Amino acid sequence: MKLITILGPTATGKTKLAAHVANKTNGEIISADSRQVFKEMNIGTGKDYDDYIVNGTKIPFHLIDIANAGEEFSVFDFQKWFISAFTDISSRNKTPILCGGTGLYLESVLNGYAFSEVPEMAEIREKLSGNSDDELKDLLAALKPLHNTTDTVNRERLLRAIEIEHYSKSDSVKKLSVPEFESFVFGMNYKRATVTERITLRLKERLENGMIDEVKALIDGGVPASRLKSYGLEYKFITQFLLKELSYEEMFRKLNIAIHQFSKRQMTWFRRMEKKGIDIIWIEGELSLEEKTEFVLERI
């Protein structure tokens, strides 16, 4: 079975291209976006549902709107959902098309990484119940380098991180591996100046089309502001604006800069994927949508 992947940094038209390729290959799209899994997080995550409609036909998609805003969703969860979607699509003799920009999600599939499902470990939690947060941080630091500071933002995350480290070193680890497939990976390649322009234009459009109201509705609906901030980018800076921690002008400026920086990090991740052996066929962004679609079809 083939797996066609279309990746690229934010604001490069991945979804629209994937939908047109799907329309030509009897395909269905599997999203590889770490925030589009959440319901009610639509404008800020770029769920452009109209992009899935080609010549009046709605292209089926998977792994979008599958978790509630505020919930945890890990790369292991992504893999489970991916395998289920891939198996389902393949069983119906349709073509799976993986599309997104979350590097870890993409790499976990394309390089076949196996991630562990970690159950809650009551004995560890009971043993650590009397420890202070600072003591838990020291314990976690002894178990692994603290590159990911989100592990230390509150007590629950500290305990969970310690559980994961203990479990990963045990003999009872259950692992999940992705199915085999013939891989074709395409990447969207725009000139940096063009990406910069597209990001700023899209941000202005989203702010005009209700992105602030979307974040306010999430807060009003009970999603903690701290959780929204942890999602980063739009949800972080707009939450700060709503809490009056930033003015509108500060919010726009900082958010715009942050999205540009994020886009550069995405490209760095994709280049690193190439160094790890993933062959990415780059598509010139200046081509028309029809030319891009044909470019992909000629190479699969």
C-alpha positions as CSV (number, residue, x, y, z in Angstrom):
1,M,0.0,0.0,0.0
2,K,1.2,3.5,-0.9
3,L,1.3,6.3,1.6
4,I,1.6,9.8,0.1
5,T,2.8,12.5,2.5
6,I,2.5,16.2,1.9
7,L,4.3,18.3,4.4
8,G,5.6,21.8,4.8
9,P,5.7,24.8,7.1
10,T,2.6,26.7,8.1
11,A,0.7,28.8,5.5
12,T,2.0,26.9,2.5
13,G,-1.2,25.3,1.1
14,K,-0.6,21.7,2.1
15,T,-4.2,20.8,2.8
16,K,-5.6,22.2,-0.5
17,L,-2.9,20.3,-2.5
18,A,-3.5,17.1,-0.5
19,A,-7.3,17.3,-1.3
20,H,-6.6,17.7,-5.0
21,V,-4.3,14.8,-5.0
22,A,-6.8,12.7,-3.1
23,N,-9.5,13.7,-5.6
24,K,-7.3,12.2,-8.4
25,T,-6.2,9.1,-6.5
26,N,-9.4,8.0,-4.7
27,G,-7.7,9.1,-1.5
28,E,-8.5,10.2,2.0
29,I,-6.5,12.5,4.1
30,I,-4.9,11.8,7.5
31,S,-4.0,15.0,9.3
32,A,-0.6,15.3,11.0
33,D,-1.3,18.4,13.0
34,S,-0.9,18.4,16.8
35,R,-3.6,21.0,17.4
36,Q,-6.2,20.2,14.7
37,V,-7.1,17.1,16.8
38,F,-8.9,19.4,19.2
39,K,-12.6,20.3,18.8
40,E,-13.6,23.9,18.8
41,M,-10.1,25.0,18.0
42,N,-10.8,25.8,14.4
43,I,-9.6,29.2,13.2
44,G,-6.4,29.2,15.4
45,T,-5.3,25.8,14.1
46,G,-6.1,26.5,10.5
47,K,-8.9,24.0,9.9
48,D,-9.9,25.4,6.6
49,Y,-12.7,22.9,5.9
50,D,-13.4,24.4,2.5
51,D,-10.0,23.2,1.4
52,Y,-11.3,19.6,1.5
53,I,-13.9,20.4,-1.1
54,V,-12.7,19.8,-4.7
55,N,-15.1,20.4,-7.6
56,G,-18.1,20.0,-5.3
57,T,-16.8,16.8,-3.7
58,K,-15.9,16.6,0.0
59,I,-12.6,14.7,0.5
60,P,-12.8,12.5,3.6
61,F,-10.4,13.4,6.4
62,H,-9.2,11.8,9.6
63,L,-7.6,12.8,12.9
64,I,-9.3,16.2,13.0
65,D,-11.8,17.1,15.9
66,I,-11.1,13.8,17.8
67,A,-10.3,15.2,21.2
68,N,-11.8,17.9,23.5
69,A,-9.9,21.2,23.9
70,G,-7.9,21.1,27.0
71,E,-7.2,17.3,26.9
72,E,-3.8,15.8,26.6
73,F,-2.9,14.3,23.2
74,S,0.5,12.6,22.7
75,V,2.5,11.3,19.8
76,F,1.5,7.8,21.0
77,D,-2.2,8.8,20.7
78,F,-1.4,10.1,17.2
79,Q,0.1,6.8,16.2
80,K,-2.8,4.8,17.5
81,W,-5.3,7.0,15.5
82,F,-3.0,7.0,12.5
83,I,-2.8,3.2,12.4
84,S,-6.6,2.9,12.8
85,A,-7.2,5.4,10.0
86,F,-4.5,3.9,7.7
87,T,-5.9,0.4,8.1
88,D,-9.4,1.6,7.5
89,I,-8.6,3.5,4.4
90,S,-6.4,0.7,3.0
91,S,-9.1,-1.9,3.6
92,R,-11.4,0.1,1.3
93,N,-8.8,0.2,-1.4
94,K,-8.4,3.9,-1.1
95,T,-5.1,5.9,-0.9
96,P,-4.0,7.3,2.5
97,I,-2.6,10.8,2.2
98,L,-0.7,12.0,5.3
99,C,-0.8,15.8,5.4
100,G,0.5,18.2,8.0
101,G,3.4,20.1,9.6
102,T,4.0,18.6,13.0
103,G,7.4,17.1,12.5
104,L,7.4,14.6,15.4
105,Y,4.0,13.2,14.2
106,L,5.3,12.9,10.6
107,E,8.6,11.4,11.6
108,S,7.0,8.9,14.0
109,V,5.1,7.4,11.0
110,L,7.7,7.8,8.2
111,N,10.6,6.4,10.3
112,G,8.4,3.8,12.0
113,Y,9.2,4.9,15.6
114,A,7.5,2.8,18.3
115,F,6.1,4.8,21.2
116,S,5.0,3.4,24.6
117,E,1.6,3.6,26.2
118,V,2.2,4.5,29.8
119,P,-0.4,3.6,32.4
120,E,-0.9,5.6,35.6
121,M,1.3,4.0,38.3
122,A,-0.5,4.3,41.6
123,E,2.5,3.0,43.6
124,I,4.8,5.7,42.4
125,R,2.2,8.5,43.0
126,E,1.6,7.2,46.5
127,K,5.3,7.1,47.2
128,L,5.8,10.7,46.0
129,S,2.7,12.2,47.5
130,G,4.7,13.8,50.3
131,N,7.3,15.3,48.1
132,S,7.3,19.0,47.3
133,D,7.2,20.3,43.7
134,D,10.9,21.3,43.9
135,E,11.8,17.8,45.1
136,L,9.8,16.3,42.2
137,K,11.7,18.6,39.8
138,D,15.0,17.4,41.2
139,L,13.9,13.7,40.9
140,L,12.8,14.2,37.3
141,A,16.1,16.0,36.5
142,A,17.9,12.9,37.8
143,L,15.9,10.7,35.5
144,K,16.3,12.7,32.3
145,P,17.5,16.1,30.9
146,L,14.8,18.7,31.4
147,H,14.7,20.0,27.8
148,N,10.9,20.1,27.8
149,T,9.9,22.7,30.5
150,T,6.2,21.9,30.1
151,D,6.9,18.8,32.2
152,T,7.5,21.1,35.2
153,V,4.6,23.6,34.9
154,N,2.5,21.9,37.6
155,R,2.5,19.0,40.0
156,E,0.4,16.7,37.7
157,R,2.7,17.1,34.8
158,L,5.7,16.4,37.1
159,L,4.2,13.2,38.4
160,R,3.2,12.1,34.9
161,A,6.7,12.8,33.5
162,I,8.3,10.8,36.4
163,E,5.8,7.9,35.7
164,I,6.8,7.9,32.0
165,E,10.5,7.7,32.8
166,H,10.1,4.9,35.3
167,Y,7.8,2.9,32.9
168,S,10.2,3.4,29.9
169,K,13.0,1.7,31.9
170,S,10.8,-1.2,33.0
171,D,10.4,-4.6,31.4
172,S,6.6,-4.2,30.9
173,V,6.8,-1.7,28.1
174,K,4.1,-2.3,25.4
175,K,5.1,-0.8,22.1
176,L,3.1,0.2,19.0
177,S,4.7,0.2,15.6
178,V,3.2,1.6,12.3
179,P,2.3,-0.7,9.4
180,E,4.5,-1.1,6.4
181,F,3.9,1.0,3.3
182,E,5.5,2.3,0.1
183,S,6.3,5.9,1.0
184,F,6.2,9.0,-1.2
185,V,7.0,12.2,0.6
186,F,6.5,15.7,-0.9
187,G,7.3,19.0,0.7
188,M,6.1,22.5,0.0
189,N,9.0,24.8,-0.9
190,Y,8.4,28.6,-1.0
191,K,10.9,31.4,-1.0
192,R,11.3,32.7,2.6
193,A,10.0,36.1,1.7
194,T,6.9,34.6,0.2
195,V,6.2,32.5,3.3
196,T,6.7,35.6,5.5
197,E,4.1,37.5,3.4
198,R,1.7,34.6,3.5
199,I,1.9,34.1,7.3
200,T,1.3,37.8,8.0
201,L,-1.6,38.0,5.6
202,R,-3.2,34.8,7.0
203,L,-2.9,36.1,10.5
204,K,-4.7,39.3,9.7
205,E,-7.5,37.3,8.0
206,R,-7.9,35.0,11.0
207,L,-8.1,37.9,13.4
208,E,-10.7,39.6,11.3
209,N,-12.7,36.3,11.0
210,G,-13.2,35.7,14.7
211,M,-10.1,34.0,16.1
212,I,-10.2,36.2,19.2
213,D,-13.8,35.2,19.8
214,E,-12.9,31.6,19.4
215,V,-10.3,31.7,22.2
216,K,-12.7,33.7,24.4
217,A,-15.3,31.0,23.9
218,L,-12.8,28.3,24.9
219,I,-12.0,30.2,28.1
220,D,-15.7,30.8,28.8
221,G,-16.4,27.1,28.2
222,G,-14.0,26.1,31.0
223,V,-10.7,25.5,29.2
224,P,-8.0,26.9,31.7
225,A,-6.1,29.8,30.4
226,S,-2.9,28.0,31.4
227,R,-3.8,25.1,29.1
228,L,-4.5,27.4,26.2
229,K,-1.2,29.1,26.7
230,S,0.5,25.7,26.5
231,Y,-0.8,25.2,23.0
232,G,1.4,28.1,22.0
233,L,1.2,30.6,19.1
234,E,-2.4,31.9,18.5
235,Y,-3.8,30.4,21.7
236,K,-1.0,31.7,23.9
237,F,-0.9,35.3,22.7
238,I,-4.6,35.8,22.3
239,T,-5.2,34.4,25.8
240,Q,-2.6,36.9,27.1
241,F,-4.5,39.7,25.2
242,L,-7.8,38.6,26.7
243,L,-6.3,38.5,30.2
244,K,-5.0,42.1,29.5
245,E,-1.4,40.9,29.8
246,L,-0.8,42.3,26.3
247,S,-2.3,45.1,24.3
248,Y,-3.8,44.3,20.8
249,E,-0.7,45.7,19.1
250,E,1.7,43.8,21.3
251,M,-0.3,40.6,20.8
252,F,-0.3,41.0,17.0
253,R,3.4,41.8,16.8
254,K,4.6,39.0,19.1
255,L,2.3,36.5,17.6
256,N,3.4,37.4,14.1
257,I,7.0,37.0,15.1
258,A,6.3,33.7,16.8
259,I,4.6,32.2,13.8
260,H,7.5,33.2,11.6
261,Q,10.0,31.6,14.0
262,F,7.8,28.5,14.2
263,S,7.8,28.2,10.4
264,K,11.6,28.3,10.4
265,R,11.8,25.6,13.0
266,Q,9.4,23.4,11.0
267,M,11.8,23.7,8.0
268,T,14.8,22.9,10.2
269,W,12.9,19.7,11.4
270,F,12.1,18.7,7.8
271,R,15.8,19.1,6.8
272,R,16.8,17.0,9.8
273,M,14.3,14.3,8.6
274,E,16.1,14.3,5.3
275,K,19.4,13.7,7.1
276,K,17.8,10.8,8.9
277,G,17.0,9.1,5.5
278,I,13.6,10.4,4.6
279,D,13.6,11.4,0.9
280,I,11.5,14.5,0.5
281,I,10.6,15.6,-3.0
282,W,10.3,19.4,-2.9
283,I,7.5,21.2,-4.8
284,E,8.1,24.8,-5.9
285,G,5.4,26.8,-4.2
286,E,5.1,29.3,-7.1
287,L,3.6,26.6,-9.3
288,S,-0.2,26.6,-9.8
289,L,-2.3,24.2,-7.8
290,E,-2.9,22.2,-11.0
291,E,0.8,22.0,-11.7
292,K,1.5,20.9,-8.1
293,T,-1.1,18.2,-8.3
294,E,0.3,16.9,-11.6
295,F,3.8,17.1,-10.2
296,V,2.8,14.7,-7.4
297,L,0.8,12.4,-9.6
298,E,3.7,12.0,-12.0
299,R,5.9,10.7,-9.2
300,I,3.8,8.2,-7.3
